[in-house]
């Protein structure tokens, strides 16, 4: 399988195959002078092509990010036609022989300083329904690479694997590429833990979690129904208790007291003691209760 590499310069960014890593092609794409062209990696190490203009793949990392450097190509100075001198007014300035021929000097500038950051990414798996890290990858990235795609490519390069990963937070929620996740401000904060989970494992974990959430919702409704039943039963128990207290007070006061109960109070007494005494006429039970002081 042929590897690819990510090259960028300014706001321009392209993917090049291994067979296209040639100075002449790169210079044509980024409009730089081929003899002055070179690239730098994440650690700001300059890499130059060989005499034939090819970049050796053993100097490069698959899916790695490389910044293109070199003198920008400028249009050659227009020369006046021979035998017809140009009498128009213009400023004259000395030019080097190479510049007079329309070619910029072939001097190679020093590598520019690119500010980079580093952070920890935890390679994780799912165990018991929870995200659990088992390895750590330290990635270095520039401002241009500070995005979910850039961090994922760094993780894949470090793991030396083409297996797709998904970036998540500590709760297992996927980190989606958005305006808030683009730029070093989000990624350079090591206090915010970032996990990389293999894509098949994450999809399975996400499906199980949705299923558990549905079961929890059903269980919660059952609990609410039972709580409502308990509340209603407690309300009935309070009525029974108050009626029994009233009967006991009357029994202690006078044996000959005639107690008149409404249907609701009588029904409460009957329901409270029917599991202990036979289901006979409840007025016999009331006479029995009134016999005690």
Secondary structure as UniProt FT lines:
FT   STRAND          4..9
FT   TURN            10..11
FT   STRAND          12..17
FT   HELIX           18..20
FT   HELIX           23..30
FT   HELIX           34..36
FT   STRAND          38..40
FT   TURN            42..43
FT   STRAND          46..47
FT   TURN            51..52
FT   HELIX           57..59
FT   TURN            62..63
FT   STRAND          65..69
FT   TURN            82..83
FT   HELIX           97..100
FT   TURN            101..102
FT   STRAND          116..127
FT   TURN            128..129
FT   STRAND          130..142
FT   HELIX           143..145
FT   HELIX           148..159
FT   STRAND          165..168
FT   TURN            170..171
FT   HELIX           179..181
FT   HELIX           184..187
FT   TURN            190..191
FT   STRAND          195..198
FT   HELIX           199..253
FT   TURN            255..256
FT   HELIX           263..273
FT   TURN            274..276
FT   HELIX           282..290
//
